[in-house]
Amino acid sequence: MYTIVPADPSDAAVIHELKMRAFAEEGRLSDSVDIPPLMEDVSAIELDIRTHTVLVAQDAVGIIGSARGIVTGAVCTIRAVCVEPSHHGRGIGAVLLRAVEAAHPCVERFELTTNTLVPGNVRFYERRGYRVIELTKYTDKIVLAQMRKNVCPKEAL
């Protein structure tokens, strides 16, 4: 069993270590560690915790997942959804994603970028209502999918 709670600035180093493990496969598939999720340092994570929505999934042992929501105007950008590799397939990523969305009920849309090289990435988000709006060649090997999920503005309800 696990719970979803806001991250504390003191969690930044643990989230960083988790993110390095969670995105290691993406780095291997991309033949590069020079991808944004693997280049972020602890201080950037701590700043996000202090200024944006950063949620963690934690079990009795510790943090097993994390996700961020960064709001700019009417848009919430979802970033760094990651789950401890040994906990994949348990729905933790989906719960974190829903929790970030629920934390921002007044936005008009959610946006994110995911690497198409990682099997299942695009499908994971499509199953949760996101649609590919653009594909961008990042390197010779990496194609990024920009995805969007439109939500009903609060005034329309």
Secondary structure, DSSP 8 states (H G I E B T S, - for coil): --EEEE--GGGHHHHHHHHHHHTHHHHHHHT-S-SHHHH--HHHHHHHHHHSEEEEEE-SSSEEEEEEEEEETTEEEEEEEEE-GGGTTSSHHHHHHHHHHHT-TT-SEEEEEEETTSTTHHHHHHTTT-EEEEEEE-SSS-EEEEEEEE---GGG-
